[in-house]
Amino acid sequence: MSLAPPSLRSLREPAEAELLPDAVRADLLAVREREAGRDDPAPFVEVLARHGLLSAFATPAADGGYRFEPGWRAVFDALVTLGGIELSLARLFEGHVNALQLIALYGTAAQQARVLRVLGEGGLLGVWGAEGPEPVRLVEDARGGVTLSGAKRYASGAGLLHTALVPITEAETGRMHLLLLDVREKARVDLSSFDMRGMRRSISGTYTFDGVPVTPADRIGAPDDYRREPFFVGGIWRCAAAQLGAIEAIVGGLAGELGRTGRDGHPLQMARIGQAILSARTARLWIEDTAARIETGAAIGDAPAIAKAVALSAYGRLVTEEAAMTVIDLSERGLGLGSFARSHPLEALTRDLSVYIRQANPDAVLLQHGRVLAADMAR
């Protein structure tokens, strides 16, 4: 049985096929088949590096830095494509692109040049925001130097990343600093802390920063730049795009298998396919709309427009979660017990997606951003 699930091409835009050539797709699918049962994402990342995708969104500039381009549509298409092949890889690539954008927004030309050197070595970037049992803090020593203490958890790519953006909150003032740090010390990595049933190839372990020195050159932007909208909460559309890739691949797999076996002739099975298409298409339209609102710059500088765009992006994430749960359920019901076999083309996708869609406090997201959207609609 082939490990490549059929794609539901009718849901996808032609531009997506142009972004990742067939050679890249073929290489990634070959790695997935070869690495079945293993949790190491390195062979997948090596494919991206070999084909130049790690540096695809960092165009060198005359000042030695880089510009973040070609834009949101290319990012969207890449994440959807990768999410339909290997969701953990899409998660890692999302963090990589997020870091590239933040450094382009807030970093100096010298800091951007440092990142270009990392990319030249085939290095992977990421953003590690979740605090460990002991939050990461800045520690001043008697000689005026600064080091770190504490750890980050759910640090995707721990042990694989070259460099990470690490948000640090001052305990006294609550201000947040964004640090650009080399995270290649494998002795600081603990992967045992990530014991999830899915997304295991994201190797989202714990990284301990005790004693890591911090220099002024490591500080990206001004305090609290990381929290600036529309690129903080608003940027959640990228995670939703990666999840959309898996959703659409599952719908394609459901329709394909039922069609090949003749089971789509039953009206209830055809109804499942139709409901799955509705859910996937709804998620796609939400994510495309919110990505365009956040990334085109139309909302920047206009506080009400920023608040609306951010709220819609957060709601788009909720819509994607609902679509994922619906599509997983329809697929499992439609395909039956066989789809739970580890050798089945959709087993890993459904298992990974069921983990990746979970987010912190979705009820608060619904209520907080609902107030913004309700006020806008009531005007």
Secondary structure, DSSP 8 states (H G I E B T S, - for coil): --SS----GGGS-HHHHHHS-HHHHHHHHHHHHHTTT----HHHHHHHHHTT-TTTTEEE-TTSSEEE-S-HHHHHHHHHHHHTT-HHHHHHHHHHHHHHHHHHHH--HHHHHHHHHHHHTT--EEE---B-SS--EEEE-TTS-EEEESEEEEETTTTT-SEEEEEEE-TTT--EEEEEEE---GGGEEGGG---SS-GGG--EEEE-TT-EE-GGGEESSTTGGG-TTSSGGGGHHHHHHHHHHHHHHHHHHHHHHHHTTGGGSHHHHHHHHHHHHHHHHHHHHHHHHHHHHHSSTTTT-HHHHHHHHHHHHHHHHHHHHHHHHHHHHHHHHH-GGGGSTTSTTHHHHHHHHHHT--S-HHHHHHHHHHHHHHHHT-
